[in-house]
Amino acid sequence: MSFTKVCALDDLWEGEMEAFTVNGQEIILICAEGGVVKSFQGVCPHQDIPLVEGKFDGKTIICRAHLWQFDACSGEGINPSDCKLAEYPVKIDGDEVFVDTANVSPVFAHS
């Protein structure tokens, strides 16, 4: 695995979602309830809408365009349930957040 430093842990508070470009990949970093940091593809699999423009309530990521919803812990689709977000491995080292984008591609769904 080849991890790339993305930000400091202090840059991402619980309940927040931030967008980054890492090795040419558009990603989001989220800090879910309980302080768990996850990284997913940065665009909705429906129509490439940036997910950072949507909402995040600590449990659910919601796309602004058509209100598609994704579980913040797994990336699995909630509404609709037959889609998901690609997840990137995250590593926390001290107070720095690293993400590995190798061998992970965004997932695209039906329209």
N, C-alpha and C positions, 0 to 999 in steps of 0.2 A: 504494500500500500504506500502511496505517495501523498502524504498530507501537506496541505498548504495553509499557512496562517491566514485567517480571515479577519479576526478582530479580537479585541480584549473581552473577556467575560463581562466586565463592567459596562461594555457597550450594549449589552443585551439583557434587559431586565425581564423578570418573570411576567408573562402575559404580553410580551412584545414580539413583533415580527419585523425583520429587516432584510432588505435585498442586497445581494452582492454578485459580482461577476468573478468567478474563480476558474482559471484555466479555460476561458472561453465559454463556460457554462453559467447560465443565469440561475442562481439559487436563492432560496430564502433560508434564513436561520430563524428559528423560533425558540422561545424559552417557555415551555409549557408549564402548567400548574405543577408545583413541586420543584421547579427549577431545572427540569430536564431539558437539555438543549438538543434540538433535532435540526436536520437540514433536508430540504426537499427541493424538487425542481421549482424554478421561480415563476413558471407560467402555468395557467390552468390547462389541463389536457383537452379541454373542450375547444377553445378558440384562441389559444396563445395570449390570453389576457394576463398581464403581470399580477400575480397573487398579492404582492405587497400593496396594491391599490384597493384590495378588499379589506375584510375584517378578520381579526383574530381575537377570540375571547379567552384564550388560555387552554381551550379544549378543542376548538373547531376553527379551521381555516375556511373562509367563505369568499368565493370569487365575487367581485363587484358586478360583473356583467350579467350573469344568469343565475347567480346565487348557488352555484355548485358548492357543496360542502365536503370537507375532508377531515378525518380524525387526525389530530395533531400528534398523537403518539405513534400511529402506524402509517399514515398517509392514505389509508383506505377511504374510498368514497362512502359518504353517508347518504348524500342525495345528489346524483344517483349513486346507487350502491355498486354498479358494475364498472367502476373506474377507480383509479388510484393515482397517487403522485410517486414519482421515482424518489427514493431516499438515498442520500449520500452519507457515508460513514463520517461520524464526528468524533474528534478526540479533544479532550480538555487537558492541557498541560500547564499547571500553575494557574495563571489567570488569562491564558490565551486559548482561543478557539481555533481548531484546525479542521479542515474538511478535505476528504479524498474524493475527487471527481472522476478518477480513472475507472474505466469499465462500467460507468453508469450513464445511461442516456435517458432524457425525458420521455415520459409515456404520453401518448396521445390517444384520445378516445373517440367514440362516435360523436356526431354533431347534433 
